Amino acid sequence: MTRRASVVALIVASIGLLGAKGCDNPNGQGVTDRGRVVGTLVNAAHPTEPLNTATIQIGTQVTRISPADKGSFHLDEVPTGTQTVQISSPGFSTYSAPVVVRKGETTDLNVVGLTSQTGL
């Protein structure tokens, strides 16, 4: 084995060991413990007005809401740890924030207000 191949093998082995110690994993890759994230999306300028459509993403998981959902959403089987939730809706600024997901628990983001890009 060449010196370069030995160094690469050592780095790969080290990365594996770090992962085994439970390093913070913002993508949730390799995480087997899961939780749930729920919330309600509204127009920030009119907090009683739920958003009709939106896309909610945490890592590789994506869900979409329609008018029938009245702004409510849920994502099941979200990997535990600190994740980033991103929420987008046509005509509104994208919302992004960290969310802590715990094993077997529901994390409620409560009411999330998105800001209109048109000012309405």
Buried (B, 14 or more C-beta within 10 A) or exposed (E): EEEEEEEEEEEEEEEEEEEEEEEEBEEBEEBEEBBBBBBBBBBBEEEEEBBBBBBBBBBEBEBEBEEEBEBEBBBEEBBBBEBEBBBBBEEBEEBEEEBEBEEEEEBEBEBBBBEBEEEE
